[in-house]
């Protein structure tokens, strides 16, 4: 089952003064960054700040999913990042710029080699898809290793080198749709990436709703004020849960009568729709 990550708040590892604020906020997940948001000359210090905080009582008692974006495989910092952060307290290691299944397997092997002997240190992988090649191989990347829990879309890195308009909804929809199908093929979940225009709350909310309509579980926030927007966009509406309850109840009645297809509110329901209703109720804590 997908975790609850309606909102994932981005926290640069070089800004430890923001960590406690993130813990106190409403984001479901905290994403500590050691990669693009951290200048080269302070990467070692950022690594220490994050490693200390994720193992602190404050972080462990917050009840939030903890994600750490490490530097890419092949960079001088990857091994040190994994050595410091494959520890209890880190739920997901976010692997950036992956372009092949082999890279994911190499990253997973590195994590297995360096992580703590403590069983609670078994971090999953959240893999970023940020290039045309990565998107083309996304289904293989998602299925590359059991540690892979989900895929995350990085539209800035994907679109900018190709001259694709990042803020054209048609372009965004096309990339989201492709990634969601790739994740679905591998049986993992999808998380939407960041939207850099912090002032455009209407645009952020529209993009988050688009992601939800395509089956993404949540969206990245690069500013605390985006957290409420993401939480609202990915919240389950009461009527959605009520319909799912009616579908499941009708399915039980139909099964007792030996029928696999039935009608609820004028709509034919068969197994794919029933599975969706069951997933909604599971997410709502009703099953």
C-alpha positions in Angstrom: 0.0 0.0 0.0 1.2 3.5 -0.8 2.2 5.6 2.2 0.4 8.9 3.1 2.5 11.5 1.3 0.0 14.2 0.2 2.7 16.8 0.8 6.4 16.4 0.9 8.3 19.5 2.2 11.7 20.1 0.7 14.4 21.1 3.2 18.0 22.0 2.0 20.5 20.1 4.1 22.6 23.2 4.4 19.7 25.0 6.2 19.5 23.2 9.6 17.6 26.1 11.1 14.6 25.0 9.0 14.5 21.4 10.2 12.5 22.0 13.4 10.0 24.2 11.5 9.5 21.4 9.0 8.8 18.9 11.9 6.3 21.3 13.4 4.5 21.9 10.2 1.6 20.0 8.4 3.6 18.2 5.7 3.2 14.4 5.7 6.8 13.9 4.6 10.1 15.8 5.0 12.6 15.6 2.2 16.1 16.6 3.3 18.2 17.5 0.3 21.9 16.9 -0.1 22.0 17.4 -3.9 21.0 20.4 -6.0 20.0 22.7 -3.2 23.4 22.4 -1.5 26.5 24.2 -2.8 29.6 22.0 -3.4 31.6 23.6 -0.7 29.1 22.8 2.1 28.0 19.3 1.1 29.9 17.6 3.9 28.5 19.9 6.5 25.0 19.4 5.1 25.4 15.7 5.3 26.4 16.0 9.0 23.4 18.2 9.8 20.9 15.9 8.2 22.4 12.7 9.7 22.3 14.2 13.2 18.8 15.5 12.8 17.1 12.4 11.3 18.4 10.3 14.3 17.3 12.9 16.9 14.3 12.5 19.2 12.6 15.5 17.5 12.7 13.8 14.1 11.7 10.3 15.4 8.8 11.6 17.5 7.3 13.7 14.7 5.4 10.9 13.0 6.5 12.1 9.6 7.9 10.1 6.7 11.6 11.0 6.4 13.2 11.2 2.9 16.8 12.1 2.1 17.8 13.1 -1.5 21.4 12.0 -1.9 23.8 13.0 -4.6 23.6 11.0 -7.8 25.3 7.7 -8.3 28.8 8.4 -9.8 29.3 11.7 -8.1 32.1 12.1 -5.5 29.5 12.4 -2.7 27.2 9.4 -3.3 29.1 6.9 -1.2 29.6 9.3 1.7 25.9 10.2 1.6 24.8 6.6 1.8 27.3 5.8 4.5 25.9 8.7 6.6 22.2 8.3 5.9 21.4 4.6 5.5 20.5 4.6 9.1 17.4 4.1 11.3 15.2 7.2 11.0 15.4 7.4 7.2 12.4 5.9 5.5 13.3 6.6 1.9 16.5 7.4 0.1 15.7 9.6 -2.9 18.0 8.7 -5.8 18.2 11.5 -8.4 18.8 11.5 -12.1 18.4 7.7 -12.6 18.4 6.6 -16.2 18.7 2.8 -16.1 17.8 -0.2 -14.0 21.5 -1.0 -13.6 22.0 2.3 -11.8 19.1 1.5 -9.4 20.6 -1.9 -8.7 24.0 -0.4 -8.0 22.5 2.1 -5.7 20.6 -0.6 -3.8 23.7 -2.7 -3.5 25.6 0.3 -2.0 22.8 0.9 0.5 22.8 -2.8 1.5 26.5 -2.7 1.9 26.6 0.4 4.1 23.4 0.4 6.1 23.3 -0.3 9.8 22.8 -3.8 11.0 19.7 -2.5 12.7 16.7 -4.0 10.8 14.9 -0.6 11.1 17.5 0.9 8.8 16.1 -0.8 5.7 15.3 2.3 3.7 13.3 2.1 0.5 14.2 3.9 -2.7 12.3 6.8 -4.2 13.7 7.2 -7.7 13.6 10.5 -9.6 12.9 10.5 -13.3 14.4 13.7 -14.7 15.5 13.0 -18.2 14.2 11.8 -21.5 16.2 8.6 -21.2 15.0 8.1 -17.6 11.4 8.5 -18.7 11.9 6.0 -21.5 13.3 3.4 -19.1 11.0 4.3 -16.2 9.1 1.0 -16.0 12.4 -0.9 -15.9 13.8 1.5 -13.3 10.7 1.0 -11.1 11.0 -2.8 -11.3 14.8 -2.9 -11.0 14.9 -3.8 -7.2 12.6 -4.6 -4.4 13.8 -1.5 -2.5 12.1 0.8 -5.1 8.9 2.0 -3.5 8.0 4.8 -5.9 8.9 7.2 -8.8 9.1 10.9 -8.6 8.8 13.3 -11.5 11.4 16.1 -12.0 10.0 18.4 -14.6 12.6 21.1 -14.4 15.4 18.8 -15.3 13.3 16.9 -17.8 11.9 19.9 -19.7 14.4 22.7 -19.6 17.2 21.1 -21.6 14.7 20.2 -24.3 13.1 23.6 -24.5 9.7 22.3 -23.4 7.5 24.8 -21.6 7.4 23.7 -18.0 4.2 25.6 -17.2 2.1 24.4 -20.2 -0.5 22.0 -18.6 -0.6 19.8 -21.7 3.2 19.2 -21.4 2.9 18.5 -17.7 0.0 16.1 -18.2 1.9 14.1 -20.9 4.9 13.6 -18.6 2.7 12.7 -15.6 0.7 10.2 -17.6 3.7 8.5 -19.0 5.3 8.2 -15.6 2.2 6.9 -13.9 1.8 4.2 -16.5 5.4 3.2 -16.0 5.0 3.0 -12.2 1.7 1.1 -12.6 3.4 -1.5 -14.7 5.9 -2.1 -12.0 3.4 -1.9 -9.1 4.9 1.2 -7.4 3.4 4.6 -6.6 4.1 8.0 -8.1 4.9 11.3 -6.4 4.8 14.6 -8.2 7.8 16.9 -8.1 8.2 20.6 -7.3 6.7 23.7 -8.9 9.2 26.5 -8.7 6.7 29.4 -9.1 6.0 29.8 -5.4 3.8 32.9 -5.9 1.4 31.1 -8.2 -0.8 29.2 -5.7 -3.6 28.8 -8.3 -1.2 27.1 -10.7 0.3 24.9 -7.9 -3.2 23.7 -6.8 -4.3 23.0 -10.4 -1.1 21.0 -11.0 -1.6 19.0 -7.8 -5.2 18.2 -8.7 -4.0 17.1 -12.1 -1.5 14.8 -10.5 -4.1 13.4 -8.2 -6.5 12.7 -11.1 -3.7 10.6 -12.7 -3.2 8.5 -9.6 -0.2 10.2 -8.0 -0.2 10.1 -4.2 1.1 13.6 -3.5 3.2 16.5 -4.5 6.5 18.2 -3.5 6.4 21.5 -1.7 9.4 23.9 -1.9 7.8 26.4 0.5 5.7 25.8 3.6 2.7 27.7 2.2 2.4 25.0 -0.5 1.8 22.3 2.1 -1.8 23.2 2.7 -2.5 23.3 -1.0 -1.0 19.8 -1.5 -2.9 18.4 1.5 -6.2 19.9 0.1 -5.6 18.6 -3.4 -4.9 15.0 -2.3 -7.4 14.8 0.6 -10.2 12.3 0.1 -13.5 14.0 -0.2 -16.4 12.7 1.9 -18.5 11.9 -1.1 -15.7 9.9 -2.6 -15.4 7.8 0.5 -19.2 7.4 0.7 -19.4 6.2 -2.9 -16.5 3.7 -2.3 -18.4 2.3 0.8 -21.5 1.8 -1.3 -19.5 0.1 -4.1 -17.9 -2.3 -1.6 -21.2 -3.0 0.1 -22.9 -3.7 -3.3 -20.0 -5.9 -4.3 -20.6 -8.1 -1.2 -24.3 -8.4 -2.1 -23.5 -9.2 -5.8 -21.0 -11.8 -4.8 -23.6 -13.5 -2.6 -25.8 -13.7 -5.7 -22.9 -15.0 -7.9 -22.5 -11.8 -9.9 -19.1 -10.0 -10.6 -20.7 -6.9 -12.2 -23.4 -4.7 -10.7 -24.7 -1.2 -10.8 -24.1 1.6 -8.3 -25.6 5.1 -8.9 -26.3 4.2 -12.5 -22.7 3.1 -13.2 -21.7 -0.4 -14.0 -19.1 -1.7 -11.5 -16.8 -4.6 -12.2 -13.5 -5.8 -10.6 -11.3 -2.9 -11.6 -13.7 -0.3 -10.2 -14.1 -2.4 -7.0 -10.4 -2.5 -6.5 -10.3 1.3 -6.8 -13.1 1.6 -4.2 -11.2 -0.7 -1.8 -8.0 1.3 -2.2 -9.9 4.5 -1.4 -11.4 3.0 1.8 -7.9 1.7 2.8 -6.5 5.2 2.4 -9.3 6.6 4.4 -8.7 4.0 7.2 -12.1 2.4 6.6 -10.8 -1.1 5.9 
